[in-house]
Every structure is written in structure tokens, then in C-alpha cells.
Amino acid sequence: MPFRPRYTGLIDKYRDRLPVHDDTRIISLGEGNTPLIRLNNIPRECGRDIDLYVKYEGLNPTGSFKDRGMTMAVTKAVEDGCKAVICASTGNTSASAAAYAARAGIAAFVLIPEGKIALGKLAQAMIHGAVVLQIRGNFDEGMRLVKEVAQNTPVTIVNSINPFRLQGQKTAAFEIIEELERAPDFHCLPVGNAGNISAHWMGYSEYLEHGIVNNRPRMIGYQASGAAPFLRGAMIDNPDTVATAIRIGHPQSWELAWKVREGSDGWFDECSDEEILAAQKLLTEKEGIFCEPASATSLAGALRDIDSGKIPAGSSVVCTLTGHGLKDPDTAIRQCAGGVISVDAALGPVRDAIVENLA
Ligand SMILES: *Cc1c(COP(=O)(O)O)cnc(C)c1O
């Protein structure tokens, strides 16, 4: 038969490896199954013999990897009879929680830091009908409040401290292995709460334990310099970075992430906001791939470590692009000052502008 079965989301695909039952009502928007794109131009131009891939998680239903965890978290919340979910968020978790709650027909409450959330994410939380509580404080304060309020309110927390989130997110590692037919040598991720790097390590480890592969990658976590508790070796109180998705000073998966570093013989490093934005632009201009600033942290760090030889020539490297560039149009446009040319609606000026810019 020339037709393949319809893709119906990652819980259906990996149900044997996820905590669901045959009769579990699955809340899905077709998340997962994202492209693993091999970079062509960037490795050639930096003159390094590297097999460099990006896992474009921005192509999930709400535009970030959070959907992988949210399909699981909301499915289990509904299975347990819960009528409302709650999260603190730098943006993408709120967008995802709002969408999956809408799909499930339950309520969503989201706490976001005032003024520090990208416009697209705010729009998503609002349009899906979540109750948006904008707090005069940062993510870490929102997270503390969510934990407190959930103790005596009938709401289920869907932040990555909800163990079902990491279960869903581990499937990204499964997909990478299935495409490469092995695990890559290195896997680079941006790190905020460090749930995702921990989830990937779980996924890689599971496929190793089950004999599906015989290798695991070294895991590298990159943080923004202004929000780099793993580099400082301690929590920090006033994180700041243009990469708002990882503007986190008190990571929730602190212990797990250190174990990932040890278990995988990996490392943490930091990138400046300038490096992050440069990598975002490089990827858009050289490869046609638009990710949000936080996501570009993985590539920014990887390129530096490839350049220094810390990631040796001949390696295969996967960088996770955690979220879509359209999430944060303001930051993108700010990087392109002078990028739009105004002309009269007449052939002459239009042709002149083209000819001038052809060279
Ligand atoms: C949530 C998020 C991160 C950080 O993931 P953690 O699991 O918190 O480390 C990175 N990038 C984007 C775009 C995100 O939405």
C-alpha cells in the first residue's frame, strides 16, 4: 500500500516506553517527529570536518519542545481527573500548557514574569484562553509561588518538576537515534531549568540499556552568561539575558543535570548575549533556519567548542533548537536595523533598489 499510517503524536508512537495504558485518553496535537537537519554551509565555512545537525524543535505544534512534555503531563493530569493545570513560565511552557489544556477541555493558569516574555508566547497563552497572571518578579519567584499555591488548590503543576514532562521529552533522543542509526558523539542543548538535558540523557540511556544502540553522546549544556548558575556552581538571584526562555537562576533539575554531566562525561559552558544573537543570525542567513535566541545558545557554544577542538574533528554533533524564531519577532527585527528599504510604488525605484543590492 502506498500510504503510511497517519502520524498521531509521540505518545502513540512510543506508548511502549511511556507511562500510559491502553485505555488512556491521549491529549495530543501531533507533537514530535521534528526534522533533524544536517547543516551544510556553516560547517563548510568554518572549515571543520564535523557532522553537524540541528534538531528543529521549533516545529512542534506550539513552536517549542515543551509540547513533548506537555502532551504527557496533560494526558496524565486528565487521566487523574484533574480540571486545571498551572505553571510558571518564561513563555514556552505557558504557550504549550494553554494549548494542551484547551485541547483537553480543562483550565490553564500561567504565571509569567512581567515584561520578560517574548511577544509570540504571550499571544499564544492569551489566545488559547489561559488565565495569565503576570507577576512583578522573575521565573524563579513564579516557580516558588506555583509550588506553594498548588499545595492547597486543585491544580496540577505542569512545569518540568512534573515527572511526566521529562518522560515525554526523552522521545527526542529516540528520534535522533532512529535517524542516525546510532547516538551522536555530542549533544548540545541550551540549559535553563535543565529538564530537557536530563530528559535527553534518559532517552539515550534507555535505548542503550535496551540494546538498541551501543553508544551515548557526551552531553553539553550551554547557558547565557547572565543566567549561568551551572557555571557559577550555585543558584543566582537576578538572572538576565536576551534569551528570555533561559532567564533562570534557580534551575529545578539542578541535581539531575550534574548527574548528566558526570554520567556522560560532558560539560557546561556559557555564551554571551552577543554570541547567542550572532549564532541565531548565522543560522537564519546561512542555513535558512529560524530559531529563537535561547535555542541558538546550543549552536553558539558548539561552534566555539568545535573551533577550539574541544569537540574534535570527525565528530557527529546534534544541537537542539528548542523553539521557533517567530516566538520573538521583536528581538529578530532589532537585529536587522536598516534591513527594510522604502521605495515608491513604481518600476524605476524598485528596479534601482534591486540592481544596487544585487552585488
Ligand atoms: C524551556 C526552554 C529552554 C530550557 O529548557 P530547560 O529544560 O528549562 O533547560 C530552552 N529554550 C527554549 C526555547 C525553551 O522554551
The ligand as an SDF file (V2000), in Angstrom:
LIG
                    3D

 15 15  0  0  0  0  0  0  0  0999 V2000
   12.2450   25.8440   28.1330 C   0  0  0  0  0  0  0  0  0  0  0  0
   13.2400   26.2860   27.1240 C   0  0  0  0  0  0  0  0  0  0  0  0
   14.6260   26.0730   27.2720 C   0  0  0  0  0  0  0  0  0  0  0  0
   15.2260   25.4870   28.5100 C   0  0  0  0  0  0  0  0  0  0  0  0
   14.8980   24.1650   28.7590 O   0  0  0  0  0  0  0  0  0  0  0  0
   15.1200   23.5620   30.2150 P   0  0  0  0  0  0  0  0  0  0  0  0
   14.5210   22.2350   30.1780 O   0  0  0  0  0  0  0  0  0  0  0  0
   14.4220   24.5210   31.1520 O   0  0  0  0  0  0  0  0  0  0  0  0
   16.5930   23.5680   30.4760 O   0  0  0  0  0  0  0  0  0  0  0  0
   15.4720   26.4330   26.2500 C   0  0  0  0  0  0  0  0  0  0  0  0
   14.9920   27.0230   25.1340 N   0  0  0  0  0  0  0  0  0  0  0  0
   13.6920   27.2630   24.9610 C   0  0  0  0  0  0  0  0  0  0  0  0
   13.2320   27.9060   23.7150 C   0  0  0  0  0  0  0  0  0  0  0  0
   12.7630   26.9080   25.9410 C   0  0  0  0  0  0  0  0  0  0  0  0
   11.4680   27.1700   25.7590 O   0  0  0  0  0  0  0  0  0  0  0  0
  1  2  1  0
  2  3  1  0
  2 14  2  0
  3  4  1  0
  3 10  2  0
  4  5  1  0
  5  6  1  0
  6  7  2  0
  6  8  1  0
  6  9  1  0
 10 11  1  0
 11 12  2  0
 12 13  1  0
 12 14  1  0
 14 15  1  0
M  END
$$$$
